[in-house]
Amino acid sequence: MNTLSPSQLNNEWLETDGLGGFASGTVGGWRSRRYHGLFIPAVQPPSGRAVMLAGVEARLSTGMGEIALSAHRYAPGVTPPDGVSHLVGFSAEPWPTWTWRLPDGREVTQELFLPRDRAMVCLRWRLSTGAGELTVRPFLAMRDSHSIHHENGDFRMAAEVSGERLSWHPYASLPAITSLTNATYRDDPLWYRNFLLEEERARGFDATEDLASPGVLTWQLGDGEAVWLIAADGLAGTADLGRSTARVTAGRLAQAELKRRRELGGPLERAADAYLVRRGKGMTVIAGYPWFTDWGRDTFIAIRGLCLAADRWDDARAIVTEWAGAVSEGMLPNRFVEAGDAPEFNAVDAALWYVIAVHEFLEQGALLRRRLPAAERERLLAAVDAILDGFARGTRYNIMADTDGLLRAGVPGVQLTWMDAKVGDWVVTPRIGKPVEIQALWINALRIGAARDDRWARMHGRATASFREKFWDEERGYLVDVVDNGHRAGETDRACRPNQIFAIGGLPFPVLEGPRARQVVDLVEARLWTPLGLRSLAPGEPGYTPRYEGGPLERDGAYHQGTVWPWLAGPFVEAWIRVRGSTPEAKAEARARFVAPLMAHLNEAGLGHVSEIADADAPHTPRGCPFQAWSVGELLRLMRATEVEAKAKAKASTRRRAKAGSAS
């Protein structure tokens, strides 16, 4: 009876709470990652995530027998119970909803949603007609999201029950689970052993897990819907569990959340919402789910699409303001500091992307006639000045403006650019010297600074001239990847990589124009473009790796050696349009040729989202994080950049056809 294909069953869904917490799993119901779970709050928002409720085993009993409403994989590869044989539908909109069809034609649905700004999950089950008894066994992990749980004697199974309130506190190191439910509860402590996490096994990690099941919840579905609201003591949302009954509370939260999501706009805008989370009194961007937190480089690239293209100017304001006070010696940390940790400043480009983000934020504010308080505007501009000053004078990791105006950067053993894979002491793509996209960012930042200070105008002119002289490879007809490679004057890294596209697209001001720009774009399209974005290295180049698979060593070695990156579609398509004069026709063609395949990808892998990476060779299997902020952000930016012109052309074509029809 199952109508979903194996690939559809392995697709993944995502729900987020706006605080860094989330829920995620496969459509089929089994957990394939250690990061899958139904309740994974951020204990130290927006990080410190803990897998609390890993999953459930659900069964429905009727007069015609019992059917499973869940499925789990156990080692060595068995899948009891058979929870997919009656599964006939799944929808990720407005939130994950599963539908099973009973032998008598009745249907039972399960919904799961996370209310915004609450560390909480709501589960609801409904039977279309008649009666049935639903039993649910919770599977608790109560562990850090990066870890694996195994049976042990310290796990406390005891439950506290008071009316509709039900709670467990298995480990003192984590908050207690507090829930509100209209179920009856029976203690029946059991350990379920050897859950198989297939994605972990494929990635070369420990792939079996034990989960604790302290008891059984039971509902009579003929009496109405089954509701289970789950929160964690001390985190946002627990107060909601004391205000009314489970059904009333769930209904109120669902109504408010549905209204909020509808107001966000279309599916891409709703996807973008998942990455924007609170940090302190401000906002930040989660780089990707399920394992990334907030990172500097990713944040400043992503907010141009997630916020500015999505008409969320106030959220962009909260983010750029939050980061303005983090400038140190001209640099921004590549991640926020957690308790007890030291800042990580291992990114030459994070601060430069911040300058771009602030510039575009202020530009959009001017267009929208949104005025910032003078003190806040000065705070942002002071951060921009501090970055330019720090880079011009020189800062960490040998980052400084050279006599040719270009920006040099790098020391052995440290990865500074976005191509940042490192295994032990092995930096896979060191790119020490003057990387091409860093110069494009630097020259753009200088031009932005020049609007307020002539000294940056002089350096901008010198750097631009040096770039055009030193990066063009006449023999190969494109821009080299690194000049003064290894800080050795005149030595270049001629690898054909996508970084050169930033000289033409992806930034406010192109550095390369004219026939050479067209030549670069055509070459990048021919050698690097795939339906899911740009390869990180062209086929045939030394080190090219066709597939991103194997253990950590193999995967990190392939990360930037051919692996496809969807976020690079943004700068590529923008460059492709620019070299064609930015005409409505070019934009409409780009939308059809390049944007449409990325939109189709929203229906695979991480549903409604865009993956982090994909294999370099066909069929370009999606890999890495199935939900990636800058991938979604750049697609949203592209959709907005081509939307108006594409619609205008379609309307004009319709008018022409109508006119031709009337003339005939």
Secondary structure, DSSP 8 states (H G I E B T S, - for coil): ---S-HHHHH-EEEEE-SSS-EEEEETTS---STT-EEEE-EEETTEEEEEEEEEEEEEEEETTEEEES----BTTTB--S-TTTTEEEEE-SSS-EEEEE-TTS-EEEEEEE--TTSSEEEEEEEESSS--EEEEEEEEEEEETTS-----TT----EEEETTEEEE---TTS--EEEEESSEEEEEEEEEEEEE-HHHHHTTS--EEEEEEEEEEEEEGGGS-EEEEEEETTSTTGGGGGSS-HHHHHHHHHHHHHHHHHHH-SHHHHHHHTTEEEETTEEEEB-EETT--BBHHHHHHHHIIIIITTT-HHHHHHHHHHHHTT-BTTB--SB---TT---B---SSHHHHHHHHHHHHHHHHHHHT----HHHHHHHHHHHHHHHHHHHH-BGGGBEE-TTS-EEB--TT---SS---EETTEESS---BEEHHHHHHHHHHHHHHHTT-HHHHHHHHHHHHHHHHHSEETTTTEE-SEESGGG-TT-EE----GGGGGGTSSSSS-SS-SHHHHHHHHHHHHHTEETTEEESS-TTSTT--S---SSHHHHHHHTTTT-EEGGGHHHHHHHHHHTTTT-HHHHHHHIIIIIHHHHHGGGSSBTTS--SEE-SSTT--EES-SEEHHHHHHHHHHHHHHHHHHHHHHHHHHHHHHHHHHH-
